[in-house]
Amino acid sequence: MAYDQHLAARIREILGDRDGLTAKEMFGGICFMLHGNMCCGVVNDDLMVRLGPELGEEALHEPYARPMDFTGRPMKGFVYVSPDGTATEPALRAWVARVVAFASTLPPR
């Protein structure tokens, strides 16, 4: 699968050895899951984040964010962040912190 391996490695480093963390190749990329719930991943060279419907809608107003629509139909609560939005370590850490906070509210699967 062709996805930005460097971005995936940066995400792995930020997530660390967190309890319940797994990674699975899907969507033509890689997806990181916490306790069985998708939280973020890499599709091509974009960061994919799961923020839930309300926070996902708010995130669409931020620079470099757009709807996740790999099927042609946007998925509520999921957002793609273009490479410019994850170019710096603080920017990527901020996105990852948001997805971890959201995923932590979900029951384990």
C-alpha positions as CSV (number, residue, x, y, z in Angstrom):
1,M,0.0,0.0,0.0
2,A,1.3,3.4,-0.9
3,Y,1.0,5.9,2.0
4,D,3.4,8.3,3.7
5,Q,5.6,5.9,5.8
6,H,7.4,8.9,7.4
7,L,4.1,10.4,8.6
8,A,3.0,7.0,10.0
9,A,6.3,6.7,11.9
10,R,5.8,10.2,13.3
11,I,2.3,9.3,14.5
12,R,3.6,6.0,16.0
13,E,6.2,7.9,17.9
14,I,3.7,10.4,19.3
15,L,1.3,7.7,20.3
16,G,4.1,5.7,21.9
17,D,3.4,2.5,23.7
18,R,-0.1,3.5,24.8
19,D,-2.2,0.7,26.2
20,G,-4.7,-0.6,23.6
21,L,-2.9,0.8,20.6
22,T,-3.0,-1.2,17.4
23,A,-2.4,-0.5,13.7
24,K,-4.1,-2.0,10.7
25,E,-3.7,-1.4,7.0
26,M,-7.0,-0.2,5.6
27,F,-8.4,2.5,3.3
28,G,-5.3,2.1,1.1
29,G,-3.2,3.3,4.1
30,I,-2.7,2.6,7.8
31,C,-5.1,3.2,10.6
32,F,-4.2,3.5,14.3
33,M,-6.8,2.3,16.7
34,L,-7.2,2.7,20.5
35,H,-9.1,-0.1,22.2
36,G,-10.5,-1.2,18.8
37,N,-11.7,2.3,17.9
38,M,-10.3,4.1,14.8
39,C,-8.6,7.3,15.9
40,C,-6.2,8.4,13.1
41,G,-4.2,7.1,10.2
42,V,-2.5,7.9,7.0
43,V,-4.1,7.7,3.5
44,N,-1.7,8.6,0.7
45,D,0.1,11.6,2.2
46,D,-2.9,12.9,4.3
47,L,-3.5,12.5,8.0
48,M,-6.9,11.0,8.6
49,V,-8.5,12.0,11.9
50,R,-11.6,10.8,13.7
51,L,-13.1,13.6,15.9
52,G,-16.7,12.7,16.1
53,P,-19.5,14.5,14.3
54,E,-19.5,17.8,16.2
55,L,-15.7,18.3,16.5
56,G,-15.2,17.0,13.0
57,E,-17.5,19.6,11.6
58,E,-15.7,22.3,13.5
59,A,-12.3,21.0,12.3
60,L,-13.4,21.5,8.7
61,H,-13.1,25.3,9.2
62,E,-9.4,24.9,10.0
63,P,-6.6,25.4,7.5
64,Y,-5.6,22.2,5.6
65,A,-8.6,20.2,6.7
66,R,-11.2,18.8,4.4
67,P,-14.0,16.1,4.5
68,M,-12.8,12.5,4.4
69,D,-14.5,11.3,1.3
70,F,-12.6,8.4,-0.1
71,T,-15.8,6.6,-1.1
72,G,-17.2,9.8,-2.8
73,R,-19.4,10.4,0.2
74,P,-18.1,12.3,3.2
75,M,-17.9,10.4,6.5
76,K,-19.2,12.4,9.4
77,G,-16.7,13.0,12.1
78,F,-13.7,12.1,10.0
79,V,-11.4,14.7,8.4
80,Y,-8.4,14.6,6.1
81,V,-5.5,17.0,7.0
82,S,-3.2,17.8,4.1
83,P,0.6,17.5,4.5
84,D,1.0,21.3,5.1
85,G,-1.2,20.8,8.2
86,T,1.1,18.2,9.7
87,A,4.5,19.6,8.5
88,T,5.6,20.7,12.0
89,E,5.8,18.5,15.1
90,P,3.6,20.8,17.2
91,A,0.9,20.7,14.5
92,L,0.9,16.9,14.2
93,R,1.0,16.5,18.0
94,A,-2.1,18.8,18.3
95,W,-4.1,16.7,15.9
96,V,-3.0,13.5,17.5
97,A,-3.9,14.8,21.0
98,R,-7.4,15.7,19.7
99,V,-8.0,12.2,18.3
100,V,-6.7,10.5,21.4
101,A,-9.1,12.7,23.5
102,F,-12.0,11.7,21.3
103,A,-11.1,8.0,21.1
104,S,-10.8,7.9,24.9
105,T,-14.5,8.8,25.2
106,L,-15.5,5.7,23.3
107,P,-16.2,2.3,24.8
108,P,-13.7,-0.4,24.0
109,R,-14.6,-2.7,21.0
